[in-house]
């Protein structure tokens, strides 16, 4: 009898352990950015993983940085089909599927980080979030990264300085503007810029300050145009969760994820202002000339953008003019 009771209790204990293990939901988070190297986008996702683990709601986030799970351009499709659970994604990468997303990388639409924070609480952002949700994903944390230009040929300031340069422009809105100024365009994720510059495919690139740091592009360029007081380049890079996955979570798990997202968003907002200065310092330390656009340069670029990027977006994207107007209404 005693042996029987011991066997029964052991079996019961195993059953409880198996039941407990199966109750834990594991979410896979993928992004293209380097892991463990101080990239703030990776740290946002890692922070969310820690926060969710501490909440003890039967949820674990496994983070796969550096395109180790999905390539940069594959993440949106994988997310919306439920093959990927969470991603940190430059949203404009999915503008081929949802052209409205080009409004999250529109020249001159965001002036600085304070302006970006105001946009997060605007009708404009509500419109973007609605397209994201309709496409099959949900925003857990907002993030806007400022950025600039870098070139191995000459400093990029006024529009005439890009003429003849083969440049990587992040997204169609910037491509249209730069092409009108005389640049040749090459499209690729930021994770491929280094190799393209190393092999002579690119002369120049624009991307976020964080990517300029993380991908060590100072090794390939001669001049960096920092955001400065006139930041032409801002990109929306939110943390997203698959809507299919979200609907499969219980209320406690959803709450833990939203709280983790709020903490990550707050962390990023506090870090964002320092990233631009870190980039400028790093490039100067490595012998790269660092310059800024003047107000005159900035306005010259906006004149081109209004006749190319803004006009094309308003004419060709459903609700395009309304989205642009909502963004421009935010002071």
Helices and strands as residue ranges (DSSP letters): H 2-23, E 25-30, H 40-55, E 59-64, G 72-74, H 75-80, E 86-88, G 91-94, G 99-104, H 113-120, H 123-135, E 137-141, E 144-151, G 159-162, E 166-168, H 172-180, E 184-186, G 190-192, H 193-198, E 204-208, H 209-214, G 217-219, E 223-226, E 233-236, E 239-242, H 243-247, H 251-285, E 289-292, H 295-305, I 306-310, H 311-316, H 320-328
